[in-house]
Amino acid sequence: MYSRRKFLKVSAASASLAAISNSILAKPILKSEPTGFPIVISTWNFGIQANQEAWKTLSTGGRALDAVEAGVRIPEADMKNHTVGRAGYPDRDGHVTLDACIMDELGNCGSVAAMEYIAHPISVARLVMEKTPHIMLVGEGATQFAVEQGFKKEKLLTPESEKAWKEWLVTAKYAPVMNIEDQQHTPGSKYNHDTIGMLAIDAKGNISGACTTSGMAFKMHGRVGDSPIIGAGLFVDNEVGGATSTGVGEEVIRNVGSFLVVELMRQGYHPEDACRMAVERIIKKKPETSKNIQVGFLAINKKGEHGAYAIQKGFEYAVCNSKTQDLLIPGKSAYETVGY
């Protein structure tokens, strides 16, 4: 028979062995070998074309950072897209101001905000990351830097956007509408959403992300939302995953939304669950406000699992990998699923 002392020794040894085993088993959750790569995901249905452009880089073994920059430049250049890039709707004073940020697998990041006269803010954001000691440049300083780097300075206010702005001036009513800024187009079309956020994992298993927008139509001059803010509109941690957001940026900023989603994934939550918990935090803090706005999160973890969740129904995201280049997935929503 075991003596009490022997029993305690064996029990302690068993406990230590179990702890070591659990530690060994727990490690691969965040540091497992990547499978099923490369992959790229992005917000809204105009993300399909953006993903396909990113896939040209990913499918040939290219870096995720290069892929996301190339991908989001597609909606930035789309003259029919009035919420991203050069054809974006102006602010209430008639200025087209653009915001963007980018982040790589090493934690390097760059951003521009309230920048005028430059059609591709995402590429300027990358140069801020790579050629300056700073993370964010804004307004005239961002435009000056872009011109110094060889970008063409041009008028961004298109005749179509100017017409919409002048029609808005008749009532000058500023009331962001969930999922839609251009009432002339049906919900779900590529014309009525405010941001493209993109996340990619390359063949080496490294993650990068990009986010770009012209912001809310007819916003106050100088207003900046979440899209160019690292941790709000975009966040990447190469050990865990990445997240991006869309919708009313003020509420995303209040909750440091994309950082929150990544930290929830760090705790072991699936990307969809992490997005849902971030949405629920926004609703809990401002339940009445949340009934009339849209915020959506999109995330991918280190294993390539992805998911999305929004306050209101209507949010969707595009997925592109070796099996499919045009997959569009409807995101779940709090008011539709939970019934707040």
N, C-alpha and C positions, 0 to 999 in steps of 0.2 A: 504493500500500500504506500501511496505517496505521503510524505510528511507534509505539514502545512507549508514549510519553507520551500520544499521542492515544487509544490503546487503553484505557489506565488511566482517562483522563478519561471516555470513553464508558461504560466499565464502571461507574464510580462514579455517573455520572448515571443509568444504567439501574437500578442498585441503589436509588438514592434514590427514583426514580420508582416502583419496585416497592414500596418500603416505604410510600410515601405512599398508593399504590393499596390496599395491604393494610390500612392504617390506616382508609381511607375505607370499605372493604368490611367491616371488622371492627366498626365502630361500630354499624351498625344491628342487630346481633345482640341487643343489650340495649335499644336505643332505637328500634326499628322502630315504625312506626305500628300501633296495635292493630287487629286484625281479628276479626270473629266475636264481638264483645261486644254486650251483657253476658253474663256467665256466672257461675254460682255452683256450688261443689262443697262437699261436707261428708262427714264420716266416718259410716259405718254406715248401715243401711237406714232408721233413723228420721230420717236426714238428708233423705229425700225430702220429707216434709211440711215440714221446716224450710226446705229450698230453695224450695219452692213459695211459702212466705210471703215469703221474701227476694225472690223474683221479682216480687212485686207492686210492690216499690220499684224494682227494676232495670228492669223492662219499661216503666216510665213515665219513664225518664230520671233516676231518683233516684240518690243517692250510695251507693257500696258500703258505707260505714260504717253508714248507716241500714239498709241491707239485711241485713247480717250480724247486727246487734243484733236486728232484728225476727225474723229467721230462727231464731236459737238460743233465743229466748224460747218457741218452740213446745214443744220437749222440756222446757224448764225448767218449763212449766206442766202437763205431761202427768202426771196422777195415777197412770198405770200404768207410768211410767218410773222405776225405782228407782235409777238411777245418774246422773241429771241433775236438778238443780232441787229443787222443793219436796217431791217425794215420794221423795227419795233415801234410801237406807238410812243408818242412823246409824253413828257410830263405836262402839267397844267399850264406851263409857260411856253410850251412848244419845243422844248429841248429833248432830243433823243439821248438818253444817258444809259450806258451799258455797264453791267457788273459781271464779273466772272472770277472763279478761282480754280486752282488745280493743285493736286497733292500726289506725291509719289510714294513708293514702297519704303523709302528711307526716312519718311517724315518731312521731307522738303516740301515747301508749299509757296505759292505766289498768288496774288490777288490784285484786281483793279476794281474800283467802284466809282460810280457817277462819272464815267469817262465818256467824253463826246468825240465825235468826228472820226472814230476808228472802228472799222467794221468787224474785226475779229478780236474781241476782248480776251478770249481764252488764250490766244497766242501771246498777247501782251502779258497776261498773268504768268505764263510760263517763263518769259524772259525776266520778269520781276524776280521770280524764284531763282533763276540761274545766273543772272548778271548783276544783281544788286544785293546788298546786305539786309534788305528789307523783305517784308512779307506782303505789305499792301501799299499801293499808291492810289491816290484818289483825284478826281476832278481834273483841273488843268495840269497838275503835276503828272498824272497818268498819261494824259494826251501828249504832253511834252516828251516824256520818256519814250512813248511809242514812236513818235516822229523821229526822234534821235536814233531809234533802232531800225529805221527804214520803212515804217508803216506809212501808208498813204492817208493823208488827212482829207476827208471828204464830207459832204453834206449827207446826213443819214435820213433826214425827214423826207419820206417819199410822198408823192402827190396823194396816194391813197391814205396814208397815215395822217397827212395834213387835213384831208377832207374829214376823216373821222374825228380828229381833234376839234375842228371848227364846229362840227355838229354837236359835239359834247359841250362846247363853250356856251351853247344856247341855254342849257340848263345848269351847267357846271356843277352837277351833282356827283360827288365822289363816294361811291358805295361799292366796294369790291364784291363781286358776285362769285360764289363758289363754282369752281370748274370752268368759268367762262368769263372772258373779257370782251370778246367781240360777239355781240348778240346777233350778228348777221349770219353766223355759222352754227351748225348743230353741235351740241355737246359731244365730245369725243373726237371731233375733227382736229386736224393739226393746227388750226388757226386760233384756237381759243384757250390755250394753256400758257402759263407764264414762265416756265423754266424747263430746261433740260438738265438733268443730273445723270451722269454716266459713271458706272463702276466696271472695271475690267480686271480679270486675272489672266496673266499671260502663261505661256507654256512652262515657265520656270516657277510658277506659283506665286508670282509677285503681283500685288494689288496697287492700282492707281485709280484716281477719280477726277472728274471735272464737272463743273457746274457753271452755266452761263444763262443770262437773261437780260431783257430790257426792262424788267421790273413791272410793277403794276401800271397799267395804262392810266395816264392823267394824274399820276402821283404828284405830291408837292415837289417842287424843284429842290434837289439835294437829298431827297429821300433815298435811303439804301436799305434793302431788305436783307434776308439771310444768305442769299446766293453767293456773295463774295466773301462771306465770313467763315473762316476755318473753324469747325466745331459746330456751326449752326447749319449752313446749307450743305456742307460736305465735311467728312472726316474719314481718314484712312489710318488703320493700324495694321501693319503687315503681319503681325502675329495673330490677329483676331479677324479682321474683315474691314468692310467699308460701308458707309451709309451716306445717303443724300436726301434732300427734301424738296418739296414743291408746295406752293400755296401761299398763304399770308405769312410773310417772313417775320413780321413782328412777333408772332406767337412762337415761331421756331427759335428765334433769338432768345426770347425770355427763358426758354427751357434748354438752351444749348443742344438742340434736338439731335443732330447727327452724332455728336459725341456721346450723347446719352444712349442712343441705339447701339453704338459700338461697345460701350461699356456693359450694356445688358447682354450682348453677345459674348463678351469676355466671361461673364458669369455662367455661360452655358446655354442661354436662351437661343432658340431657333430665330433666324432673321425676321420671320413674320411676327413671332411673339414679341421680339424686341421692338419692332415698329409699332405693334399694337400698344405696348406698355407706354411708349413715348407719346402716342396719341392720347391715351387715357390720362396721362399726366396733364396735358394741355386742357382737356375737357374738365378735369377735376378742379384746376385752378380758375378757369373761366367758363363755367357751364353755359351761361346765357350767351356769351360771345360765340362760343363754339357752335351754337345752333345755326349760325348764319355765315360761317366761313369754312373754307377748305384748307386743310393741311394734310399732306401725305408724306410718308417716309418709304424709302426703298433701301434694301440692304442685302449684302452678300457676305457670307463668312468664309473663313480660310479653306473650308472644304468645298466651296463652290455652291453651297446651298443658298437660296435666295428667297426673298419674300417682301411683301409690301403691306401697308395698312394706312387707312386715311380716316379722317373725321366723317366725311360725307361719301356716299357712293359716287362712282364715276371715274375714280382714279384707276389708271392702268399702267402697265409697264411692259417694255419689249425685252426679249431675250434672244441672244444669238450665240450659237456654239456650233460644233462640228455636225450636229444632227439637224439643226434648223436655223435659218437666218431671218425668219420673219414671225417668230412667235410673239403673240400679244396676250398678256395675262391680266385679267381684271383683278384689281386689288380689293381686299375685303375692307369693310368700313365699320366704324363704331355705330353710327345711327342706323345702318342697314342690318348689321349683324347682331349687335348687342341690344339695341333699342333704348338708348339713353333717353 
